[in-house]
Amino acid sequence: MKNYKLDNLDKFILETLLNDARVSYATMAAQQQVSTATVHVRVEKMRRLGLITGTRLTVDTKKLGYDVCCFIGITLTTAGDYPIAIEKLANVDAITEAHYTTGHYNIFAKLMTRSIEDLQDILINRIQIIKEVQATDTWISLQQPIARQIKP
């Protein structure tokens, strides 16, 4: 299944769950004047089709002491080094996202660290020592004014 055609109830369910994944089926059913079973069936169908792939807990990383968010553009020695490099980068816990990209960088990664000193240590001792990594460029995020999911 490539694209799933959403009706208004599906869109409502997805938007509601994107805002708060803990909302009960009964609450959504009451708001849409349908049965709880109808909501349950719709959610299960969207799961079965792969449209809903899980639920996610959001943690305030600053409250855990992670004060530095940055992005690193990684240039590989050769494009063929990607599988090995990504396997090694997956072992760097500070990397929260990595994307295989077009353009100047082969990989664009997001990192969360407790301090600039931690960032420097990770760059020098965990990322730049990877044989397949030719070069890195780093951007420090000053704030994240927009953070959202795509609306259905």
SVG drawing of the C-alpha trace seen along z (x, -y; Angstrom):
<svg xmlns="http://www.w3.org/2000/svg" viewBox="-23 -31 64 36">
<polyline fill="none" stroke="black" stroke-width="0.4" points="0.0,0.0 1.6,-3.2 -1.0,-5.9 -4.0,-5.5 -6.9,-7.7 -8.0,-9.3 -11.6,-10.3 -12.6,-12.9 -12.8,-10.4 -9.3,-9.0 -7.9,-12.6 -9.6,-13.4 -8.2,-10.3 -4.6,-10.9 -4.6,-14.6 -6.0,-13.8 -3.3,-11.1 -0.5,-13.3 -1.5,-15.9 -1.8,-13.3 -1.3,-9.6 -2.9,-8.8 -6.4,-10.0 -8.8,-7.1 -10.8,-5.7 -14.0,-6.4 -13.1,-10.1 -12.5,-10.3 -15.7,-8.3 -17.8,-10.6 -16.4,-13.7 -17.2,-12.3 -20.5,-10.6 -19.4,-7.2 -18.9,-4.0 -15.7,-3.2 -15.4,0.0 -15.4,-2.2 -12.4,-4.2 -10.7,-1.0 -11.2,0.6 -10.0,-2.5 -6.8,-2.7 -6.1,1.0 -6.6,0.6 -4.1,-2.3 -1.6,-0.2 -2.1,2.8 -1.5,0.6 1.7,-0.9 0.3,-4.4 0.5,-4.3 3.9,-2.8 4.0,-3.3 3.6,-5.8 6.2,-8.2 7.0,-9.7 8.5,-13.2 11.1,-14.1 12.3,-17.6 16.0,-17.1 17.0,-20.4 15.5,-19.1 17.7,-16.1 20.7,-18.4 21.2,-18.2 21.8,-21.8 23.4,-21.6 21.6,-20.5 23.6,-20.6 23.7,-19.3 26.7,-17.7 27.2,-17.5 29.3,-14.4 31.3,-13.9 32.4,-10.3 35.6,-9.2 33.4,-7.4 29.7,-6.9 30.3,-3.2 31.4,-3.8 27.9,-4.6 26.8,-1.2 30.0,-0.9 29.9,-4.6 26.3,-4.5 26.8,-1.3 29.6,-3.0 27.7,-6.3 24.8,-4.2 27.0,-3.5 27.3,-7.2 24.5,-7.7 24.5,-11.4 23.3,-11.1 19.5,-11.2 18.9,-11.3 20.9,-10.6 19.8,-11.1 21.4,-9.9 21.3,-13.0 22.0,-14.5 24.1,-17.6 27.4,-18.5 27.1,-16.0 26.5,-12.3 25.0,-12.2 23.3,-14.9 23.1,-14.0 21.4,-15.6 23.2,-15.4 22.2,-16.2 25.0,-16.8 25.3,-18.2 27.9,-20.8 30.1,-22.2 33.0,-20.2 31.0,-17.0 30.3,-18.0 34.0,-18.5 34.9,-15.2 32.3,-13.4 33.4,-15.0 37.1,-14.4 37.0,-11.0 33.9,-9.3 33.0,-10.7 36.1,-12.1 38.1,-9.0 35.8,-6.9 38.0,-5.9 35.1,-6.4 34.5,-10.0 36.5,-12.4 35.2,-15.7 32.5,-17.2 30.8,-20.6 28.9,-21.5 26.0,-23.8 24.8,-24.6 21.1,-25.1 20.2,-28.2 16.5,-27.4 13.8,-25.3 10.9,-27.6 9.0,-25.0 8.6,-21.3 5.6,-19.5 4.4,-16.4 2.9,-16.5 -0.8,-16.9 -2.9,-14.2"/>
</svg>
